Amino acid sequence: MKIVWEQSIYFGNVPVFCSICGRESRPVRSGSNQLLLAVIYDDQGVICGEACSDCVSAGQQVIQSRLQDRIEILREKLADVEAIAQLMQNGIELPSLEQEFRVHRRDG
């Protein structure tokens, strides 16, 4: 993995999500007034995402730790989604149209 500061390809100061920690991040304004993003490349030079300035400045060990933490969180979320998908094996019973009308009539 290689992280390189590059001129943002996005229009304006739009947020991106850090591929390392998952938090929202914005481009950094350089001394020459350019918006820069820390772009993550794989070993073949293919872009894999962006990194926030906190992760870039934290160093290799912290990046590895944050990636492991994020992997664990995503595995837990995946397990939750798979459990819900298992519930669908016998189909999905949705509220009847009459129940939907009653709910909306109460709110309105």
C-alpha positions in Angstrom: 0.0 0.0 0.0 1.2 3.5 -0.8 -0.4 6.8 0.2 0.2 9.9 -1.9 -1.0 13.4 -1.5 -2.6 14.4 -4.8 -4.8 17.2 -6.2 -8.5 16.4 -5.5 -10.4 15.2 -8.5 -13.7 16.3 -6.9 -15.3 19.6 -7.4 -14.9 21.8 -4.3 -14.3 20.9 -0.7 -16.5 17.7 -0.8 -16.2 15.2 1.9 -14.8 11.7 1.3 -14.7 8.7 3.6 -11.4 7.5 4.9 -10.8 3.9 3.7 -8.7 3.3 6.8 -10.8 4.5 9.7 -14.2 5.1 7.9 -14.6 8.6 9.2 -15.6 11.5 7.0 -12.7 13.7 5.8 -12.3 16.7 3.6 -9.4 17.7 1.3 -6.5 19.6 2.7 -5.8 23.0 1.3 -2.1 23.3 0.3 0.1 26.4 0.5 -0.6 27.0 -3.2 -4.3 26.9 -2.5 -4.9 23.5 -4.1 -7.2 21.0 -2.5 -5.3 17.8 -1.8 -6.4 14.2 -0.9 -4.3 11.4 0.4 -4.9 8.7 -2.2 -4.3 5.0 -1.3 -2.8 2.8 -4.0 -2.2 -0.9 -4.1 1.1 -2.5 -5.2 -0.1 -2.4 -8.9 -0.8 1.3 -8.8 -4.5 1.0 -8.6 -6.4 3.5 -6.5 -8.1 1.8 -3.5 -9.5 4.9 -1.8 -8.6 7.9 0.2 -7.2 8.4 3.7 -7.9 11.2 6.2 -5.0 13.4 7.3 -5.3 12.0 10.9 -4.6 8.5 9.6 -1.7 9.6 7.3 0.0 11.5 10.1 -0.6 8.7 12.6 2.0 6.4 11.0 2.1 2.8 9.9 1.5 1.0 13.2 -1.6 3.2 14.0 -2.9 2.7 10.4 -2.6 -1.1 10.8 -4.4 -1.0 14.2 -7.2 1.2 12.8 -7.6 -1.1 9.8 -7.9 -4.1 12.1 -10.5 -2.3 14.2 -12.5 -1.4 11.1 -12.3 -5.0 9.8 -13.7 -6.2 13.1 -16.5 -3.7 13.1 -17.4 -4.5 9.5 -17.4 -8.3 10.3 -19.9 -7.6 13.1 -22.1 -5.6 10.8 -21.9 -8.3 8.2 -22.9 -10.9 10.7 -25.9 -8.8 11.7 -27.0 -8.4 8.0 -26.5 -12.2 7.4 -28.7 -13.0 10.4 -31.4 -10.8 9.0 -31.1 -12.4 5.6 -31.5 -15.8 7.3 -34.9 -14.6 8.6 -36.0 -14.1 4.9 -35.7 -17.8 4.1 -39.4 -18.3 4.9 -40.4 -15.1 3.1 -41.3 -11.6 4.4 -44.7 -10.8 5.9 -45.3 -7.1 5.4 -48.1 -5.0 7.0 -51.4 -5.2 5.1 -52.5 -2.2 3.1 -55.3 -1.6 5.7 -52.7 -1.5 8.5 -50.6 1.0 6.5 -53.6 3.3 6.0 -54.4 3.1 9.8 -50.9 4.1 10.7 -50.9 7.1 8.3 -54.4 8.2 9.4 -53.2 8.4 13.0 -50.2 10.5 12.1 -52.1 12.8 9.8 
